[in-house]
Amino acid sequence: MLAVSKRVAIALSGAHWTSLPTSFYGCLHSRQHCNKLHGHANHGSDGQKRGWNRKAGYGTAIAVFGGAVATAWAFSSADFNKLKAEAPVLIDEELKKRFGVRKPGLPEYSLDDVAKHASVDDRVWVCFNNGVYDITDFISHHPGGDKILLGAGGSVEPFWTLYAVHKRADVLELFETYRIGNLREDDVGVSTANMTDPYALEPRRHVALKPASKTPFNGEPPLSLLVEHLITPNELFFVRNHLPVPDVKENEYTLEVSGLGVRELSLSLADIKKFPRHTITAAVQCGGNRRSEMVKVRPVKGLSWGAAAISNATWTGARLSDVLRAAGLDETNTEAKHVQFEGLDLDPTSHPFGASIPLWKAVERIGEVILAYEMNGEPLPRDHGYPVRVIVPGVVGARNVKWLGRIIVSDVESDSHWQQNDYKGFAPNVDWDTVDFSKSPAIQEMPVVSAICDPGDGETVTLVDGKINVKGYAYSGGGRKIVRVDISSDGGASWREVETLESDAAEHPKAWGWTLWKTQVEVPKGTKSLDLVVKAVDSNYNTQPENFENIWNLRGVLSHAYHRISIKLK
């Protein structure tokens, strides 16, 4: 049996489900009802409590199941290296023809039989299609086993319908190694009967966005379009969603503020808009931007982002520091060290998507963290966090929590999976057998990065007067300004500075936006191809590493080596 190791996300969010099969052994609850079911969970230091007492009716819900499980499987390094960097994505019908098919000679079990195996003591069983699987040995290697047990004794299909990015051929191939039997024919399909599509009410997206995954939707614009505008149009701004997009109604929205040294506040959108308006220009970049280049060194876990998982916008909202001070925070006399953010989407254990930032970043006016309700002068689009998201300029996108529902002042970081067990960097020798997420700090400020956006890799470019035009972007986190971009047309043997840099007027240490650059490259006569390379330098004279071999990590984050493309000439 293949070894499986290390914790990964289990994700379930507010889906617009109108009916659920009784075989889920579960029920559908609004968050208000969910608070009654789960009570107040300890969160952070002693005395801090968290509970969902918001108004019901967001259009979101949590399904509490004892009969289904969805996991993003993380395997031992030996097994993981067998997976293709970009595994084929198959539709359900094709998957069900290949995986979970009835196998002659295996024992047959009913859903009732599967339901009897809902704990490690009884062996943990799940089912998919016609197959029954014993995943007990997986759980024994998995630090998040307590969460996986919530899905013991039922079908994985409802959860994979919700979090379909993991319903892939390479995952199912390994899933088959846990096969122990066939599901009784009368029970096949019962778990998905009468289940509505959790993605049915997703917002419409621009056709130019190239999906890295469709459910949940994650997409980036073509590189050539990305650098047409210093301020990225809303419809072309890259989209990073972990779960279905909540349908939040403005008149039902409430933002809760609580924690150490503050009095509890419940703020409507209108209340937030009463604070002084503050506008900043800031780029948001996914921690996995350019992961598709790192994967060429060795396989990594994560969406195969190109170089366009970054965009630049103007954001308007209330300063987080103003809101915290209105709640009574005295940053000079507090034990708090962090500010946590929780979104309106929940996983199967009723935990929301969450993140946190250091207190100093939240309260210092120079940090310019805002509770944004406008993007490029318009209300936030649903894909980008309507009605309110936190914008933490200069910091990895994962901390810029969308659909913001709760702010907690705390002496500890968020305990969210995405803060503790994801979006962290590791040395190239660390694999899924040896990784310890507790040993690495959560990514906050992003390193300097750049990319060539036009022409594209592999394109054939027509010379004009012996020259070609080249353009792209550069960015550095932490408010550091891009001061120089260097380009090479001979694979990095020689370099020169590009002529034109375009950015907003902000200076270090509040240069939150990106820089667009462009140049002309002279081409010697008779040249048939060029290897173009770019690197950027920020206001602290940080520059990019030369290659990905030196910065490879198992999650494919912080992928910021020199950007290289090859083009043909005519």
N, C-alpha and C positions, 0 to 999 in steps of 0.2 A: 504494500500500500504506500502511496506517495505521502511524504511528510508535508505537513502544512504548518506555516508559522506566521506569527505576528498579526497585530490587530489592524483591521481596516474598517471603513465606514459601513454602518448599517443605516439605510436612509429611508425614511418615510415621511411624507409631509401632507399638508392640507390639500387633499384631493377633492374634486367635486363629485363625490360618489353619492348616488341616490339610493343604491341598494347593494347589499352584500349577501353572499350565500351563507346559509346557516352553518355550513360546514366549517366556517372560519372560527367557530366557537367564540365569536367576538361581538363587538357592538361599535356603533358609530357615535362619537361624542363631539359636541362643540367644546371649545377650550374652557368655557365656563363650567360645563359638566365635568370636563377632564380634571379640573381643580378639585371637585368634590371627590372624584375617584382616587386621585393620587395624593391629595393633601399637599402639604408644603414640604419640599425637599430641602435638605441641608445644602447650602451652596456657599463655599468659601469659609470664612472664619466662623467661630462659634457665635450663635445669636443671629447670624444672617439667615434669612429664609427666602425661599422662592416659591411662588405659587401663581397659577394662572387665574386671575380674577378679572380679566378683561371682559368687555361686553361681548356677548355671543353674536354671531351673525357676520363674521368676516367673510363668509363664503369658504372658510377653511375648516378642516376637521381632522381628528386623529382617530384612526381605526386601531383599536387595541386587540391584537390577535393572540390566540394561543395556538393558531393553526397555520402559520406561514412564516417564512424567513427569507430575507434578502441579504446577501453579503457580497461585498467586493472581495473575492477570494485572494489571499496573498499566500503564495506558495514558497516552499524552500527554494533556495537559489538554484539548485540543480533542476528542479521542476520548472521554475520561472524562466530559466534560460531556454527552455524548450518552446516557449510561447513565441509566436511571431510578433515582431514589433507592431505591426498593424494587422491584427487578426481580422478575417472577413466578418462583416456584419450581415447576418442572414435574417430574413423575415421569419415569423413564427412558424409558418407552414414548413419552410425548409428545415428549420431547427428540429421540429418534431418528427420529421422524416428520418433524421440522423441520430437524434439523442432521445433517450427515454422510451425507445421503441420496445415493444413486447419481445422478451427473449425466451425461447423455449427452454424448458428444463429448470427454470428458476421457480421458487415458491411463489404463491399468490397471496396477497394481503388485501384486506379491505381498509377503507379510511378509518374505520373504528379500530382496526389493528394498529394502524400507524399512530392513532391518537393515544394509545396506551404507552407509547414510547416518547415521553415528553420530558425526561430527565436523564442525567448521566447514569444514575443508578439503574434505570430501566433501559438504557441505551437510547440515544436520540435518533429518531427516524424522521425523514421528510419524504415527500414524493414530488415527482415532476413527470408530466405526460403519463406514460404507462409504467414508469419506474418507481421503485421504492429504494431509499438510500439510508444507510446508517452512517451518520456524520459524527459519531461520538469521538472518534480518534482525532478528527479535525478540531473539535472543541477543546480537547485536552492540550492542544498546542496553541490555543488562541486566548490571549489575555482578555478579550471581550466576550468570553464564553457566556457570561451572565446575560448579556443582551441576546446572544444567539438562541439561548434557551427559551426566549419569549416566542420563538417561532417553531419550537419543537412540536412534533406530532401532527404536521399538516403539510400543505402544498407550498412550494416556493413560487408558484406561478403568479399569484396575485401581487407579490412584492416585486417580482421581476417585470411585471407589467408596469409598475410604478417606476422602477429604477432600472430601465431597460438597457442602460449602458453596459451592465454586467451580464446581460443575456447574450453571450457571445459563444462562438464555436469553441474557442480555446478554453474558456471557462468550463463549458459543458463537457468537453473531453476529459478534463480532470475530475469533474463531478461524477462521471460514469465510473471512476475507480472505486467509488463508495457504494456501488449498486449491490443490493442484496436480494431483490425480488421484483415481481410484477404487481401492479395495482389491479385489483379486481375490475373487470371491464365495466360493470355498472357504476363504479365510482370515478372513472376517468372523465374529466371535464366538469365534475360537480363543483370543484373549488373555484372555477371561473365563471360559472353560470350566473347570469344576471348582474355581472360586474360591469359598471360603466367605466369609460376611459378616463383615468385621472388627468390626462393631458388634453381633454376635450376643449377646455376653455383657455388654452394658451393664447397669448397675443400673437398677432400676425407679425412676421419678420420680413425685412427687405430680402428680395430674392438674391441679392449679391452676397449675403452672408453665407460663407461656406461652413456647413455643420462639422464640428468635431464629434458631436453626438446629437441625436435628434430628441431623445427622451431620457433625461432632461435635455433641453436644448442648450447647446453651447456652440457658438459660431464666431467666425472672424471674417472681416472683409478682405477682398483681394489687396495685396500689398500696394499695387499701383494706385488704387483708389484711396487707400489709407493716408497717403501723403499728399493728396490733392488739397487738403485743408489743414491749416494749423489747428483749428478747432473742429474736431470730428463731428459731423452731423449726427444727431441722435440715432437716426435709422441705420447708420453705418458703424456705430460704436460697437465694439465686440461684446458678445453676450456670454457671461459665465453664470450658469445656474446649476445648483446641486440637486434640486428637487423641482416639482411642478411650481409654476408661478402662482402665488396666492391671489385671489380676487378680493382685494381689500377695499371696503367702502369708506369714503372719507368721513361720513357722518357717524360711523361706528368705530373709527380708529382712536386708539388711546396708546400713548407712550408712557410707560411706568419708569420712575426713577427711584432707586432705593439703595441701601447699603451703609457702609461705615461713614459716620460723620455727616449724614444728610437726612433730611426728613423726606418721607415718601411723597412723591408727586405723581399725579395722573394728568397728562397733558394731551389735549386734543390737537389736531393740526392747526386750528385757529389759535390755540394757546401758544404753540411753537412760533407761529408767525408774528406774535406780539413782541418777541425778542428782537433786538436790532438785527437788521438784515446784514449779512456779510457774504461777499462774493469772492471766490478764488478761481484761478485756472489751475487745474491739476490733471495729470495723467493718472489713469488707473491701469495697472498691469497685473495680469495673472502670474502667479508664482511659477506656472509651467510654460510661460511664453518661450517659444523656440525649442520646446522639448523634442520635436521631430528631428532636430539636428543631433541632440545628445544621444538619441536612441541608435544612431548609426555606429556608435562606439560599442554599446551593449544594450540589451533590452532594459526598459524601465517600466514602472507602473504609472499609468496616467494617460489622460487624453493626449492625442498626437497633435498638439498645437504647432502651427507654423510660427512665423515671426510677427503676426498681426493680432496676438492676444494682448493688445495694448491700444489705448485710445486716449484722446485729450479733450477735455470739456471745461466749460465754466460752470461752477456750482454755486448756488445761492441757498442760504439757510441761516439758522441760528448757530452762533458759536457754542460748542459744547461747554466751554468754560463758563459762559454766561448762564447756561441752564444749571450747571452744577453749583454755581455760587447762589443762584436763586433757591436751590434746595438746601442751602446753608453750609456748603462745603468750605472749610478753611484749610487750604492745602498746606499752610505753614504749621498746622497743629492737627495732624491726623496720622493714624497708623496705616491708612490705605496706601497701596503701592500700584494698584491696577484699576482700570475701568473696563468692565466687561460689557459686551453687547450681545443681545439675543434677538434673533429674527422671529418672524411669525410662522415659520415652518417647523414642524416637529418630526422627530424620528420615531420608531416604534416604541421607544421607552419614554416617550413624551418629552424628550430633551430637544430644545430648539437648535437650529444652526447658531453657533456662537463663536465669539472671538474676544480678544482683549488686547489692550494697549497699555503701556506704562502710564501711570498717573501724570508724570511730568508732561508727556505729550498731550494729554487731554486738557490740562489746566493752563498751560503756558499760552499766552496769546500769540506768541511767535509760532506755536505749533499749528494754529489755524484749523483745528478739527471742527467740522461743522455738521449739523444735522440738516442735511440738504433736502429741500422740497422742490427745487427747480434745477433743471439741467439745460444749459444753453438758452436760458430765458423762458423755458416752458416747464409746466409740471412734469415731474419725473415720469418717464414711461414705465409701464408695468415691469418690463424686463429689467429695468434698472432701479427698482426698489420702491415704486409708488406705494404710499404717499411720502415716506421719509426713509432715507438711508443715511448712514454715517459716512462721511468722506474724511479719511485719515490721510492727508496728502503726504506723499513721499514714502508710503508704506505699502506693502504687498496687498493686492486686491482682496485677499481673503479676510482682511481685518475691516474692510469697508462694507460692513454688514448691511444688506438690503432688507426692506420691509421691517424696519427697526421697531421692535415691540417693547424692549426693556433695556435699561441702563443700570448697571450695578457697580457701585464703588466698593472695592474689595481689597483685602491684603494679599490675595492670591490671584493667579491667572485664571482665566476661564477654564473649566474642566471639559470643554467641548472637544470632541474628537479632532476637529479641524485645528484646534489650538495645541493639543497635546500629542496627537499621533498622526499628524500630517503637516504639510507645509513647513518642513524642517530639512536642513541640509546635513549631509554626512560625507565622510571620507570615501574615496573611490573603492577602498577594500571592504567596506561594510556591505553585507548582503542581507537577504531576508532571514537567514539563519542567525545572524549575529547582531542585527539592528536592535538598538535600545532607544526608543524615542525619548525616554526621560533624560537621556544624556546630552541632547542637543537643544539649544534654545529655539523658540518659535521665530520664524522669519518675521522681521519688522521692516526696517528700511531696505530698499532694493539696491543692488549694485548697479554700476554703470553698464549700459548696454547700447548697442546700435545695430542697425540693419540696413542693407541695400534693398530698396523697394521697387525701383524701376531703373534698369530692366530687371526682369526676373531670371532666376536660375534656369539655364538651358535655352533661353530665348536666342533668336537670331536677330541681330541689330544692324540696321543700315547706317553706314558711316555718312556723315555730312561734313564736308570740308576736312576730312581726316579725323573727325572727332565724334565722340558719343556723349550724350547727356546721361548723368547718373544722379539719382536722388534717393533719400531715405530719411530715417529718423535716428535720434539719439536721446537718451534719457538716463538720469541718475536719481536715485531715491534720496531721502533725507534733506530735501531742499537744496541739493547741490546743483549748480548751474553747469551746463555743458559749455566748455570754453574752447574746445578744439575737436575736430573730427579729421582723422587721417585716412587716406585711401591709398591702396596699392593696386597697380594693374598688372603685376608680374608675380602674383601668388604670395606676396609678402616680402620679396627680396628688397624692394625699395619703396619708400613712402613719401607722400607729400600732403600738405594740409589742404582741405577743401576750401573753396573761396567763399561760399555763402552759407551762413547760419541764420535761421529765422526762429524766433521764440517770442513769448510775451515779455513784458518789461520787468518782471520780478527778478530780483537778484538773490544770490546766496545770502542767508540760509533759508529763503522762502521761495526758491525757484522750483515750484511744484510741477510745472508743465514740462512737456517735452520740447525738443528742438528739431526742426526740420532742416535738412542740409541738401545742398545740390552742388554739382561741379561738372566740368567738362573734362573728359579724358582724351588726350591726344593718342592716336594709334599709329605706330610705325607702318610704313607702306608694306604691303604684302602680308600683314598679320591676318590670320584666319580665325583666331580665337583669343580670348582673354580670360585670365583668372583674377577676378576682382575681389579685394579684401578690404574691410572697413573696421576701424576701431575708434572709440571716442575717449575723450579725457574730460573729467569734470573739474569743478572749482577747487577740489582738494587734491587734484592731480592723481586721482585714481584712474586707472585705465583697465581695459578688459584683458582677461587671460588669453593666451595665444590659441589654445586648443581645448577640446572637450575631454580628452583623455585625462587631463589633470583635474578637472572639476566634476567628472561623472559622479552621479549619486543615484541610488536605487529608485528615487521618486522623480527624477528628471526635473528638479526645480533649480532655480538660479542658473539657468542655461544662458550664459552671457559671454561666451568666448567670441573671438573675432568672427564676424559674419563673412562667409565666403560664397561666391557664386561663379559659375563658368558660363560664358556666352560665346556664341559664334558671330562672325562678322561677315557682312557682304557690302 
